[in-house]
Amino acid sequence: WYTEQTLIKDKQHYLYGLARDKGDWIQEKISHLQNMSESITKVNIIKETLCDPSMENIALADRFAQTLLNQYQHHDFILANKAGTVIYSAKHDAENQINLTAPIWKDTLIGKAFEQTKLLQGSTITPYEWYDPSLKKAAFVSSPAFNDHGYWIGVVIVQVNNQWLNQIANSRVSLSDTGEIVLPYLNEFGDIEAL
């Protein structure tokens, strides 16, 4: 009995370590995504496009966005003015030219990302959930954009590529040399046990 309990406790510590390591990796990646989003809001053509969505500014923002999407392999890059109207979408998906505060959009992931960023005036990231316009699970990272005088002018929204989360989930971080995967469950006492 004692040996069994010791093995179970060892597996619990192992699982806690695995969860901590992967959690740290996820937090690091989320911080990177938020920093990327915040740095985009400081790019002049992005600020100019949010203030003046002329054809010329949209074309310049599109060149920037396509380069960004190619570099980071994210799904979409979206600019919404402070009224919530999407003035630019790199993928030209269903979001283009819609208002994120409209009843049909306000409870979607992108609508929630816009609203949280507007209220907090800071970067946010949504959880991965099913997103109908993309026909798959998605997450959005968003940051407020300000003009040179410090006035809020809109929101930069990036629909994040799912691959980074898959890489973390499928990584060998904290796995044994054999690649052993332990499937944990909670017993009736709330303790973690391994199958």
Accessible surface in RSA format (square Angstrom, percent):
REM  Atomic radii and reference values for relative SASA: ProtOr
REM  Chains: A
REM  Algorithm: Lee & Richards
REM  Probe-radius: 1.40
REM  Slices: 20
REM RES _ NUM      All-atoms   Total-Side   Main-Chain    Non-polar    All polar
REM                ABS   REL    ABS   REL    ABS   REL    ABS   REL    ABS   REL
RES TRP A   1   222.36  89.2 175.89  85.1  46.46 109.1 159.88  85.2  62.47 101.4
RES TYR A   2   165.68  77.4 163.15  92.8   2.53   6.6 119.64  89.9  46.04  56.8
RES THR A   3    93.23  66.3  90.86  92.1   2.37   5.6  59.34  79.7  33.88  51.2
RES GLU A   4   102.51  58.9  98.86  74.8   3.65   8.7  31.48  60.9  71.03  58.0
RES GLN A   5    57.58  32.2  57.46  42.0   0.12   0.3  15.08  32.1  42.51  32.2
RES THR A   6    53.08  37.8  48.94  49.6   4.14   9.9  49.27  66.2   3.81   5.8
RES LEU A   7   106.24  59.2 105.79  75.7   0.45   1.1 105.90  74.4   0.34   0.9
RES ILE A   8    35.94  20.5  35.14  26.2   0.81   1.9  35.85  25.8   0.10   0.3
RES LYS A   9    97.50  47.6  97.50  59.8   0.00   0.0  63.91  57.5  33.58  35.8
RES ASP A  10    79.71  55.8  72.93  72.6   6.78  16.0  25.30  59.5  54.42  54.3
RES LYS A  11    66.93  32.7  66.69  40.9   0.24   0.6  49.48  44.5  17.45  18.6
RES GLN A  12    11.25   6.3  11.23   8.2   0.01   0.0   2.04   4.3   9.20   7.0
RES HIS A  13   125.35  68.5 116.52  81.0   8.83  22.6  78.96  81.4  46.39  54.0
RES TYR A  14    61.58  28.8  50.85  28.9  10.73  27.9  59.76  44.9   1.83   2.3
RES LEU A  15    12.70   7.1   9.33   6.7   3.38   8.5   9.59   6.7   3.12   8.4
RES TYR A  16   115.91  54.1 112.36  63.9   3.55   9.2  83.63  62.8  32.28  39.8
RES GLY A  17    12.16  15.0   0.00   N/A  12.16  15.0  12.03  33.0   0.13   0.3
RES LEU A  18    30.71  17.1  30.14  21.6   0.57   1.4  30.14  21.2   0.57   1.5
RES ALA A  19    65.48  60.2  50.39  77.8  15.10  34.3  58.58  82.5   6.91  18.3
RES ARG A  20   147.06  61.7 136.48  69.6  10.58  25.2  67.23  91.9  79.84  48.4
RES ASP A  21    50.24  35.2  44.34  44.1   5.90  13.9   9.29  21.9  40.96  40.8
RES LYS A  22    34.65  16.9  34.65  21.3   0.00   0.0  23.56  21.2  11.09  11.8
RES GLY A  23    34.18  42.1   0.00   N/A  34.18  42.1  28.78  79.0   5.39  12.1
RES ASP A  24    87.72  61.4  81.41  81.0   6.31  14.9  28.06  66.0  59.66  59.5
RES TRP A  25    85.18  34.2  81.94  39.7   3.24   7.6  62.39  33.3  22.79  37.0
RES ILE A  26    53.66  30.5  53.66  40.0   0.00   0.0  53.66  38.6   0.00   0.0
RES GLN A  27   104.12  58.2 103.64  75.7   0.48   1.1  46.81  99.6  57.32  43.5
RES GLU A  28   121.81  69.9 112.73  85.3   9.07  21.6  42.23  81.7  79.57  65.0
RES LYS A  29    61.83  30.2  60.48  37.1   1.35   3.2  19.55  17.6  42.28  45.0
RES ILE A  30    36.21  20.6  36.21  27.0   0.00   0.0  36.21  26.1   0.00   0.0
RES SER A  31    44.05  37.2  42.28  56.4   1.76   4.1  25.34  54.0  18.71  26.2
RES HIS A  32    77.88  42.6  74.50  51.8   3.38   8.7  50.32  51.9  27.56  32.1
RES LEU A  33     1.38   0.8   1.38   1.0   0.00   0.0   1.38   1.0   0.00   0.0
RES GLN A  34    41.39  23.1  41.39  30.2   0.00   0.0   5.02  10.7  36.36  27.6
RES ASN A  35    92.29  63.6  87.54  84.6   4.75  11.4  24.70  59.5  67.59  65.3
RES MET A  36    12.66   6.6   6.08   4.0   6.59  15.7  11.76  10.0   0.91   1.2
RES SER A  37     0.00   0.0   0.00   0.0   0.00   0.0   0.00   0.0   0.00   0.0
RES GLU A  38    66.38  38.1  66.21  50.1   0.17   0.4  18.45  35.7  47.94  39.1
RES SER A  39    62.48  52.8  55.04  73.4   7.44  17.1  43.63  92.9  18.84  26.4
RES ILE A  40     4.19   2.4   3.60   2.7   0.60   1.4   4.19   3.0   0.00   0.0
RES THR A  41     9.35   6.6   7.42   7.5   1.92   4.6   0.64   0.9   8.71  13.2
RES LYS A  42   145.12  70.8 129.83  79.7  15.29  36.4 101.89  91.7  43.23  46.0
RES VAL A  43    46.32  30.5  40.53  36.7   5.79  14.0  46.32  40.2   0.00   0.0
RES ASN A  44    94.83  65.4  90.46  87.4   4.37  10.5  17.58  42.3  77.25  74.7
RES ILE A  45    26.38  15.0  23.70  17.7   2.69   6.5  24.16  17.4   2.23   6.0
RES ILE A  46     0.00   0.0   0.00   0.0   0.00   0.0   0.00   0.0   0.00   0.0
RES LYS A  47    34.46  16.8  34.26  21.0   0.20   0.5  12.28  11.1  22.18  23.6
RES GLU A  48    88.48  50.8  84.22  63.7   4.26  10.1  36.32  70.3  52.16  42.6
RES THR A  49     0.00   0.0   0.00   0.0   0.00   0.0   0.00   0.0   0.00   0.0
RES LEU A  50     9.43   5.3   0.00   0.0   9.43  23.7   0.00   0.0   9.43  25.4
RES CYS A  51    78.11  59.1  42.20  47.1  35.91  84.4  30.33  76.8  47.78  51.5
RES ASP A  52    76.85  53.8  75.12  74.8   1.73   4.1  25.97  61.1  50.88  50.7
RES PRO A  53    67.76  49.4  49.26  44.9  18.50  67.2  49.96  41.2  17.80 110.7
RES SER A  54    41.77  35.3  31.13  41.5  10.64  24.5  37.71  80.3   4.06   5.7
RES MET A  55   167.50  86.7 160.37 106.1   7.13  17.0 130.91 111.3  36.59  48.5
RES GLU A  56   126.34  72.5 116.71  88.3   9.64  22.9  44.86  86.8  81.48  66.5
RES ASN A  57    18.04  12.4  18.04  17.4   0.00   0.0   0.00   0.0  18.04  17.4
RES ILE A  58    39.85  22.7  39.85  29.7   0.00   0.0  39.85  28.7   0.00   0.0
RES ALA A  59    58.01  53.3  48.80  75.3   9.21  21.0  55.57  78.3   2.45   6.5
RES LEU A  60    68.70  38.3  65.00  46.5   3.70   9.3  65.09  45.7   3.61   9.7
RES ALA A  61     0.00   0.0   0.00   0.0   0.00   0.0   0.00   0.0   0.00   0.0
RES ASP A  62    42.40  29.7  42.40  42.2   0.00   0.0   7.96  18.7  34.45  34.4
RES ARG A  63   170.94  71.8 164.82  84.0   6.12  14.6  67.51  92.3 103.43  62.7
RES PHE A  64    55.98  28.0  48.51  30.0   7.47  19.4  54.90  33.3   1.08   3.1
RES ALA A  65     0.00   0.0   0.00   0.0   0.00   0.0   0.00   0.0   0.00   0.0
RES GLN A  66    64.89  36.3  64.89  47.4   0.00   0.0  33.02  70.3  31.87  24.2
RES THR A  67    87.78  62.4  83.37  84.5   4.42  10.5  60.20  80.9  27.58  41.7
RES LEU A  68    14.26   7.9  12.31   8.8   1.94   4.9  14.02   9.8   0.24   0.6
RES LEU A  69     8.76   4.9   5.92   4.2   2.84   7.1   6.16   4.3   2.60   7.0
RES ASN A  70   105.64  72.8  94.84  91.6  10.80  26.0  24.57  59.1  81.07  78.4
RES GLN A  71   121.57  68.0  88.91  65.0  32.66  77.8  36.72  78.2  84.84  64.3
RES TYR A  72    76.93  35.9  60.22  34.3  16.71  43.5  34.18  25.7  42.76  52.7
RES GLN A  73   112.50  62.9 102.34  74.8  10.16  24.2  42.00  89.4  70.51  53.5
RES HIS A  74    15.39   8.4   8.06   5.6   7.33  18.7   6.12   6.3   9.27  10.8
RES HIS A  75    47.03  25.7  41.19  28.6   5.84  14.9  36.51  37.6  10.52  12.2
RES ASP A  76     0.00   0.0   0.00   0.0   0.00   0.0   0.00   0.0   0.00   0.0
RES PHE A  77     0.00   0.0   0.00   0.0   0.00   0.0   0.00   0.0   0.00   0.0
RES ILE A  78     0.00   0.0   0.00   0.0   0.00   0.0   0.00   0.0   0.00   0.0
RES LEU A  79     0.00   0.0   0.00   0.0   0.00   0.0   0.00   0.0   0.00   0.0
RES ALA A  80     0.00   0.0   0.00   0.0   0.00   0.0   0.00   0.0   0.00   0.0
RES ASN A  81    38.47  26.5  38.47  37.2   0.00   0.0   9.63  23.2  28.84  27.9
RES LYS A  82   119.06  58.1 113.36  69.6   5.69  13.6  63.31  57.0  55.75  59.4
RES ALA A  83    62.86  57.8  45.89  70.8  16.97  38.6  56.46  79.5   6.40  17.0
RES GLY A  84     0.00   0.0   0.00   N/A   0.00   0.0   0.00   0.0   0.00   0.0
RES THR A  85    37.66  26.8  37.66  38.2   0.00   0.0  23.47  31.5  14.19  21.5
RES VAL A  86     0.00   0.0   0.00   0.0   0.00   0.0   0.00   0.0   0.00   0.0
RES ILE A  87    15.88   9.0  10.84   8.1   5.04  12.2  10.85   7.8   5.04  13.7
RES TYR A  88     4.26   2.0   2.36   1.3   1.89   4.9   4.26   3.2   0.00   0.0
RES SER A  89     0.44   0.4   0.00   0.0   0.44   1.0   0.00   0.0   0.44   0.6
RES ALA A  90     5.72   5.3   0.00   0.0   5.72  13.0   0.00   0.0   5.72  15.2
RES LYS A  91    96.38  47.0  76.95  47.2  19.42  46.2  27.49  24.7  68.88  73.4
RES HIS A  92   116.41  63.6  92.92  64.6  23.49  60.1  71.46  73.6  44.95  52.3
RES ASP A  93    40.68  28.5  28.05  27.9  12.63  29.9  10.98  25.8  29.70  29.6
RES ALA A  94    61.85  56.9  35.04  54.1  26.80  61.0  48.66  68.5  13.19  34.9
RES GLU A  95     0.03   0.0   0.03   0.0   0.00   0.0   0.00   0.0   0.03   0.0
RES ASN A  96    46.78  32.3  34.92  33.7  11.86  28.6   7.44  17.9  39.33  38.0
RES GLN A  97   119.89  67.0  97.05  70.9  22.84  54.4  48.17 102.5  71.72  54.4
RES ILE A  98    36.37  20.7  31.54  23.5   4.82  11.6  36.37  26.2   0.00   0.0
RES ASN A  99    48.12  33.2  42.50  41.1   5.62  13.5  22.09  53.2  26.03  25.2
RES LEU A 100     1.57   0.9   0.00   0.0   1.57   3.9   0.00   0.0   1.57   4.2
RES THR A 101    56.14  39.9  40.43  41.0  15.71  37.4  26.26  35.3  29.89  45.2
RES ALA A 102    31.70  29.1  25.49  39.3   6.20  14.1  31.69  44.6   0.01   0.0
RES PRO A 103   114.18  83.2 101.25  92.3  12.93  47.0 101.61  83.9  12.58  78.2
RES ILE A 104   140.49  79.9 118.67  88.4  21.82  52.6 127.43  91.8  13.06  35.5
RES TRP A 105    30.52  12.2  30.52  14.8   0.00   0.0  22.33  11.9   8.19  13.3
RES LYS A 106   108.81  53.1 102.97  63.2   5.83  13.9  47.93  43.1  60.88  64.8
RES ASP A 107   102.12  71.5  88.79  88.4  13.33  31.5  31.61  74.4  70.50  70.3
RES THR A 108    37.99  27.0  30.72  31.1   7.28  17.3  37.99  51.0   0.00   0.0
RES LEU A 109     8.31   4.6   5.02   3.6   3.29   8.3   5.02   3.5   3.29   8.9
RES ILE A 110     0.00   0.0   0.00   0.0   0.00   0.0   0.00   0.0   0.00   0.0
RES GLY A 111     1.17   1.4   0.00   N/A   1.17   1.4   0.00   0.0   1.17   2.6
RES LYS A 112    87.21  42.5  85.30  52.3   1.90   4.5  46.19  41.6  41.02  43.7
RES ALA A 113     0.00   0.0   0.00   0.0   0.00   0.0   0.00   0.0   0.00   0.0
RES PHE A 114     0.62   0.3   0.62   0.4   0.00   0.0   0.62   0.4   0.00   0.0
RES GLU A 115    64.89  37.3  64.89  49.1   0.00   0.0  36.83  71.2  28.06  22.9
RES GLN A 116    77.96  43.6  76.88  56.2   1.08   2.6  22.96  48.9  55.01  41.7
RES THR A 117     0.00   0.0   0.00   0.0   0.00   0.0   0.00   0.0   0.00   0.0
RES LYS A 118    74.33  36.3  68.02  41.7   6.32  15.0  31.17  28.1  43.17  46.0
RES LEU A 119   129.58  72.2 100.47  71.9  29.10  73.2 102.97  72.3  26.61  71.6
RES LEU A 120   124.32  69.2  97.75  69.9  26.57  66.8 101.05  71.0  23.27  62.6
RES GLN A 121    73.73  41.2  54.68  40.0  19.05  45.4  45.23  96.3  28.50  21.6
RES GLY A 122    24.34  30.0   0.00   N/A  24.34  30.0  24.34  66.8   0.00   0.0
RES SER A 123    25.09  21.2   3.31   4.4  21.78  50.2   3.22   6.9  21.88  30.6
RES THR A 124    11.24   8.0   7.76   7.9   3.48   8.3  11.24  15.1   0.00   0.0
RES ILE A 125    44.38  25.3  26.19  19.5  18.20  43.9  26.19  18.9  18.20  49.4
RES THR A 126     7.90   5.6   2.30   2.3   5.59  13.3   3.67   4.9   4.23   6.4
RES PRO A 127    86.38  63.0  73.71  67.2  12.67  46.1  85.89  70.9   0.50   3.1
RES TYR A 128    50.17  23.4  30.93  17.6  19.24  50.1  30.93  23.2  19.24  23.7
RES GLU A 129    72.58  41.7  69.83  52.8   2.75   6.6  26.47  51.2  46.11  37.6
RES TRP A 130   144.01  57.8 122.99  59.5  21.01  49.3 115.38  61.5  28.63  46.4
RES TYR A 131     3.86   1.8   2.84   1.6   1.02   2.6   3.86   2.9   0.00   0.0
RES ASP A 132    98.80  69.2  91.40  91.0   7.40  17.5  30.10  70.8  68.71  68.5
RES PRO A 133    44.55  32.5  11.91  10.9  32.64 118.7  22.41  18.5  22.14 137.6
RES SER A 134    19.79  16.7   0.08   0.1  19.70  45.4   5.75  12.2  14.04  19.7
RES LEU A 135   135.35  75.4 119.74  85.7  15.60  39.2 119.74  84.1  15.60  42.0
RES LYS A 136    83.55  40.8  83.08  51.0   0.47   1.1  44.47  40.0  39.08  41.6
RES LYS A 137   119.14  58.1 116.13  71.3   3.01   7.2  63.35  57.0  55.79  59.4
RES ALA A 138     0.77   0.7   0.56   0.9   0.22   0.5   0.77   1.1   0.00   0.0
RES ALA A 139     1.29   1.2   1.29   2.0   0.00   0.0   1.29   1.8   0.00   0.0
RES PHE A 140     0.00   0.0   0.00   0.0   0.00   0.0   0.00   0.0   0.00   0.0
RES VAL A 141     0.00   0.0   0.00   0.0   0.00   0.0   0.00   0.0   0.00   0.0
RES SER A 142     0.00   0.0   0.00   0.0   0.00   0.0   0.00   0.0   0.00   0.0
RES SER A 143     0.44   0.4   0.44   0.6   0.00   0.0   0.44   0.9   0.00   0.0
RES PRO A 144    11.16   8.1   7.41   6.8   3.75  13.6   7.41   6.1   3.75  23.3
RES ALA A 145     0.04   0.0   0.00   0.0   0.04   0.1   0.04   0.1   0.00   0.0
RES PHE A 146    74.13  37.1  67.68  41.9   6.45  16.8  67.68  41.0   6.45  18.5
RES ASN A 147    39.46  27.2  32.63  31.5   6.83  16.4  11.66  28.1  27.80  26.9
RES ASP A 148   119.16  83.5  81.15  80.8  38.01  89.9  34.87  82.1  84.29  84.1
RES HIS A 149   152.54  83.4 121.13  84.2  31.41  80.3  79.43  81.9  73.11  85.1
RES GLY A 150    51.58  63.6   0.00   N/A  51.58  63.6  28.99  79.6  22.59  50.6
RES TYR A 151   150.68  70.4 148.48  84.5   2.20   5.7 102.36  76.9  48.33  59.6
RES TRP A 152    43.60  17.5  35.59  17.2   8.01  18.8  35.59  19.0   8.01  13.0
RES ILE A 153    18.21  10.4  14.27  10.6   3.94   9.5  15.51  11.2   2.70   7.3
RES GLY A 154     0.00   0.0   0.00   N/A   0.00   0.0   0.00   0.0   0.00   0.0
RES VAL A 155     0.00   0.0   0.00   0.0   0.00   0.0   0.00   0.0   0.00   0.0
RES VAL A 156     0.00   0.0   0.00   0.0   0.00   0.0   0.00   0.0   0.00   0.0
RES ILE A 157     0.00   0.0   0.00   0.0   0.00   0.0   0.00   0.0   0.00   0.0
RES VAL A 158     0.00   0.0   0.00   0.0   0.00   0.0   0.00   0.0   0.00   0.0
RES GLN A 159     0.93   0.5   0.93   0.7   0.00   0.0   0.02   0.0   0.91   0.7
RES VAL A 160     2.69   1.8   0.11   0.1   2.59   6.2   0.11   0.1   2.59   7.0
RES ASN A 161    30.12  20.8  25.60  24.7   4.52  10.9  10.04  24.2  20.08  19.4
RES ASN A 162    37.46  25.8  34.00  32.9   3.47   8.3  13.69  32.9  23.77  23.0
RES GLN A 163   102.19  57.1 102.19  74.7   0.00   0.0  35.18  74.9  67.01  50.8
RES TRP A 164    20.15   8.1  17.12   8.3   3.03   7.1  17.81   9.5   2.34   3.8
RES LEU A 165    56.26  31.3  56.26  40.2   0.00   0.0  56.26  39.5   0.00   0.0
RES ASN A 166    66.23  45.7  65.61  63.4   0.62   1.5  11.47  27.6  54.76  52.9
RES GLN A 167   117.38  65.6 107.59  78.6   9.79  23.3  36.43  77.5  80.95  61.4
RES ILE A 168     4.93   2.8   4.93   3.7   0.00   0.0   4.93   3.6   0.00   0.0
RES ALA A 169    68.64  63.1  43.43  67.0  25.21  57.4  50.35  70.9  18.29  48.5
RES ASN A 170   121.87  84.0  92.72  89.6  29.15  70.2  32.13  77.3  89.74  86.7
RES SER A 171    20.14  17.0   9.02  12.0  11.12  25.6  18.03  38.4   2.12   3.0
RES ARG A 172   141.95  59.6 127.82  65.2  14.13  33.6  67.77  92.6  74.17  45.0
RES VAL A 173    55.21  36.3  46.72  42.3   8.49  20.4  54.01  46.9   1.20   3.3
RES SER A 174    34.19  28.9   6.63   8.8  27.56  63.5  22.35  47.6  11.83  16.6
RES LEU A 175    39.35  21.9  16.88  12.1  22.46  56.5  17.31  12.2  22.04  59.3
RES SER A 176    38.43  32.5  25.89  34.6  12.54  28.9  36.91  78.6   1.53   2.1
RES ASP A 177   146.92 102.9 117.84 117.3  29.09  68.8  38.15  89.8 108.77 108.5
RES THR A 178   121.65  86.5  83.99  85.2  37.66  89.7  85.85 115.3  35.80  54.1
RES GLY A 179    16.08  19.8   0.00   N/A  16.08  19.8   3.41   9.3  12.68  28.4
RES GLU A 180    73.70  42.3  62.39  47.2  11.31  26.9  32.23  62.3  41.47  33.9
RES ILE A 181   128.14  72.9 102.43  76.3  25.71  62.0 102.60  73.9  25.53  69.3
RES VAL A 182    14.00   9.2   3.99   3.6  10.02  24.1   7.01   6.1   6.99  19.0
RES LEU A 183   108.23  60.3 106.47  76.2   1.76   4.4 106.47  74.8   1.76   4.7
RES PRO A 184    69.48  50.6  49.52  45.1  19.96  72.6  49.59  40.9  19.89 123.6
RES TYR A 185    94.99  44.3  84.73  48.2  10.26  26.7  66.55  50.0  28.44  35.1
RES LEU A 186   120.54  67.1  95.63  68.4  24.91  62.6  95.63  67.2  24.91  67.0
RES ASN A 187    23.67  16.3  12.18  11.8  11.49  27.7   9.00  21.7  14.67  14.2
RES GLU A 188   149.52  85.8 104.68  79.2  44.84 106.8  64.97 125.7  84.55  69.0
RES PHE A 189   159.37  79.7 126.45  78.3  32.92  85.7 134.34  81.4  25.03  71.6
RES GLY A 190    49.73  61.3   0.00   N/A  49.73  61.3  26.48  72.7  23.24  52.1
RES ASP A 191    60.22  42.2  57.84  57.6   2.38   5.6   5.37  12.6  54.85  54.7
RES ILE A 192    31.43  17.9  31.43  23.4   0.00   0.0  31.43  22.6   0.00   0.0
RES GLU A 193    40.77  23.4  39.91  30.2   0.86   2.0   2.81   5.4  37.96  31.0
RES ALA A 194    32.88  30.2   9.29  14.3  23.58  53.7   9.29  13.1  23.58  62.5
RES LEU A 195   151.63  84.4  90.88  65.0  60.76 152.7 121.00  85.0  30.63  82.4
END  Absolute sums over single chains surface
CHAIN  1 A    11158.4       9408.2       1750.1       6535.2       4623.2
END  Absolute sums over all chains
TOTAL         11158.4       9408.2       1750.1       6535.2       4623.2
